[in-house]
Structure formats: structure tokens, C-alpha cells
């Protein structure tokens, strides 16, 4: 009898403690989600009132990589434009150098043809030299190499190089009276200045 009562008491005590534990667990389960919900509501309110949410690390990395890519693309574009300009500049310098070396040949053609008399003009050799000279000048024109106009024009220090001065009433003031050596431009830039005699 005594053993049975002890057993019953123990069973009752175990049941009571089990009930207490389950009640505590249930209370905690109910309270914790409520706290979580409050935090979510608070975060939503912060978002509504303009406070920024913390960015995810992946989003930050994506932004950083995108920014880096944009910068590199801009740098590459600048590099490409710069190299194109440098290439054009190198070509212009090379072409100008070749033209400068060819101008004495043109001068010699002109000097040689100037000494030919009218009677010798029909000579096949002279005709051949004239044709070569005309072809050379046509090639220059196609390359945008132009002769600088000088005689009768006002002296321009950007185009003409004055080596002589003469007083002559038949010319106006600061007018080119005579061209001693022809000048040429390439694409608007002076390759060789005209050597001129300036009046008054």
C-alpha cells in the first residue's frame, strides 16, 4: 500500500512537472515570434521613413565590380582615341617629311623647264619632262599639297619669308613684289615658306 501511494505521488509529480515544462515552452514559442514580428515591423517602418536597410555583401560586390568595369571601359575608350590621334599625327609627320624631300626635285624641274627656249619645246625629251612634271604636280594636288600664293598678295608672316625689301611705287605697301622660292602647304599646314621680296 505504502509503495503504491509513493508510486502514485511520483507519477503525479512527474505529470505536474511535464505540464509546467510544456506550458513554459508554449509561452516561449508564442513570445519569440511576437518579438520577431515586432522587429520586422520596425524594419519596415525604418524603410518607409527613409532609413536605408543594410546592403547585402553580394550587392556591394556587384556594384563595386560594375563601377570598376565602367571605369576600365572609359579608360580603354580614351586609350583607343588617343592612339588613333597619335597614329594620325605620326602619318602626318611622315607625309610632311616625304613632301619636304620632294620639293627640291620640283624646284629643279621648274628651273630646268624655265631654261628651255620656245624652239626646243617640241623636242620629245622636253615634252617628256613636262609631262613628268605635270604628273608630279597632279599627285601633289591629290595629296592636298598646295602652292602658296605670293606675288601681288599682302605679306603674311605665317606663309611668307621676307628675304629682300624694295621700294617700288608700282606696288602697294607691304605687298610681295617677287617670289624667289615657292612655298607649299600640306593639308593647310606650311611645309615650306615662300621666300619673297617685299615692296615698301
C-alpha positions in Angstrom: 0.0 0.0 0.0 2.7 2.4 1.0 4.6 1.5 -2.2 1.6 2.2 -4.3 0.9 5.6 -2.7 4.6 6.5 -3.3 4.3 5.5 -6.9 1.1 7.5 -7.4 2.7 10.5 -5.8 5.7 10.2 -8.1 3.6 9.9 -11.1 1.6 12.9 -10.1 4.8 14.9 -9.5 6.2 13.9 -12.9 2.9 14.8 -14.7 2.8 18.2 -12.9 6.4 19.0 -13.9 5.8 17.8 -17.5 2.8 20.1 -17.7 4.8 23.0 -16.3 7.6 22.4 -18.8 5.1 22.2 -21.8 3.4 25.4 -20.6 6.8 27.3 -20.4 7.8 26.0 -23.9 4.4 27.1 -25.3 4.7 30.6 -23.7 8.2 31.0 -25.1 7.1 29.9 -28.6 4.3 32.4 -28.6 6.5 35.3 -27.2 9.5 34.8 -29.6 7.6 35.1 -32.9 5.8 38.1 -31.5 9.2 39.7 -30.8 10.4 38.8 -34.3 7.3 40.3 -35.8 7.9 43.5 -33.9 11.5 43.7 -35.3 10.2 43.1 -38.9 7.5 45.9 -38.4 10.2 48.2 -37.0 12.5 47.4 -40.0 9.6 48.1 -42.4 8.9 51.4 -40.6 12.6 52.4 -40.9 12.4 51.6 -44.7 9.3 53.8 -45.1 10.8 56.8 -43.2 13.9 56.8 -45.5 16.4 55.0 -43.3 18.4 52.7 -45.6 18.5 49.0 -45.0 21.8 47.3 -44.8 23.0 46.2 -48.3 23.9 42.6 -48.8 27.6 41.8 -49.4 26.8 40.4 -52.8 25.0 43.6 -53.9 28.0 45.6 -52.7 30.4 43.4 -54.7 28.2 43.7 -57.8 28.1 47.5 -57.5 31.9 47.6 -57.0 32.6 45.3 -60.0 30.2 47.2 -62.2 31.8 50.5 -61.3 35.3 49.0 -61.9 34.1 47.7 -65.3 32.7 51.1 -66.3 35.9 52.8 -65.4 38.0 50.3 -67.4 35.7 50.7 -70.4 36.1 54.5 -70.2 39.9 54.2 -69.9 40.0 51.8 -72.9 37.9 54.2 -75.0 40.2 57.1 -74.0 43.3 55.0 -74.9 41.8 54.0 -78.3 41.0 57.6 -79.1 44.5 58.7 -78.0 46.3 56.0 -80.1 44.2 56.9 -83.2 45.2 60.6 -82.8 48.9 59.6 -82.3 48.7 57.3 -85.4 47.3 60.2 -87.5 49.9 62.6 -86.1 52.7 60.1 -87.0 51.3 59.7 -90.5 51.1 63.5 -91.0 54.7 63.9 -89.8 55.9 61.1 -92.1 54.0 62.6 -95.1 55.3 66.1 -94.4 58.8 64.8 -94.3 58.5 63.0 -97.6 57.0 66.1 -99.2 59.8 68.3 -97.9 62.3 65.9 -99.6 60.4 66.0 -102.9 60.2 69.8 -103.1 63.8 70.3 -104.3 63.1 67.9 -107.2 60.1 70.0 -108.1 62.3 73.2 -107.9 64.8 71.6 -110.2 62.2 70.5 -112.7 60.9 74.1 -112.8 64.4 75.6 -113.2 65.2 73.2 -116.0 62.0 73.8 -117.9 62.4 77.6 -117.4 65.7 77.5 -119.4 64.1 75.7 -122.4 63.6 78.0 -125.4 60.4 78.1 -127.5 62.2 76.2 -130.3 63.1 73.4 -128.0 59.6 72.9 -126.6 58.7 70.5 -129.4 61.6 68.3 -128.6 60.4 64.8 -127.4 62.7 64.8 -124.4 61.4 68.3 -123.3 57.8 67.2 -123.8 58.5 64.0 -121.7 60.0 66.1 -118.9 57.0 68.5 -119.0 54.6 65.5 -118.7 56.5 64.1 -115.8 56.4 67.5 -114.1 52.7 67.8 -114.6 52.1 64.3 -113.3 54.1 65.1 -110.2 52.1 68.3 -109.6 48.8 66.5 -110.1 50.0 63.9 -107.5 50.8 66.7 -105.1 47.4 68.3 -105.6 45.7 64.9 -105.0 47.6 64.7 -101.7 46.4 68.2 -100.7 49.8 69.8 -101.3 49.1 73.3 -102.5 51.4 76.1 -103.7 51.3 79.3 -101.5 50.2 82.3 -103.5 52.7 85.1 -103.1 53.2 87.7 -105.9 50.8 90.6 -105.6 49.5 89.4 -102.3 49.9 91.2 -98.9 52.9 89.9 -97.0 51.8 87.3 -94.4 54.5 86.1 -91.9 52.5 82.9 -91.4 53.1 82.0 -95.1 55.9 84.1 -96.4 59.6 84.5 -95.5 60.8 88.0 -96.5 64.5 87.9 -97.5 64.6 91.2 -99.5 62.9 94.6 -99.3 62.4 97.0 -102.2 61.0 100.5 -102.6 58.6 100.4 -105.6 55.7 102.8 -106.2 54.0 100.4 -108.6 53.2 98.1 -105.6 51.2 99.0 -102.5 52.6 98.9 -99.0 53.7 95.6 -97.7 53.0 93.7 -100.9 55.0 90.8 -102.3 56.9 92.0 -105.4 58.7 88.8 -106.3 58.8 85.2 -105.3 62.3 83.8 -105.0 61.4 80.3 -103.9 57.9 78.7 -104.0 56.3 77.8 -100.7 53.9 74.8 -100.2 51.3 73.7 -97.6 50.1 70.2 -96.8 46.5 70.0 -95.5 46.6 73.7 -94.6 49.9 73.4 -92.7 53.0 75.1 -94.1 55.6 72.6 -95.3 57.9 75.3 -96.7 57.6 79.1 -96.5 57.7 81.2 -99.7 60.9 83.2 -99.9 59.8 86.6 -101.2 60.9 90.1 -101.9 58.5 92.7 -100.2 57.8 96.1 -101.6 57.5 99.3 -99.5 
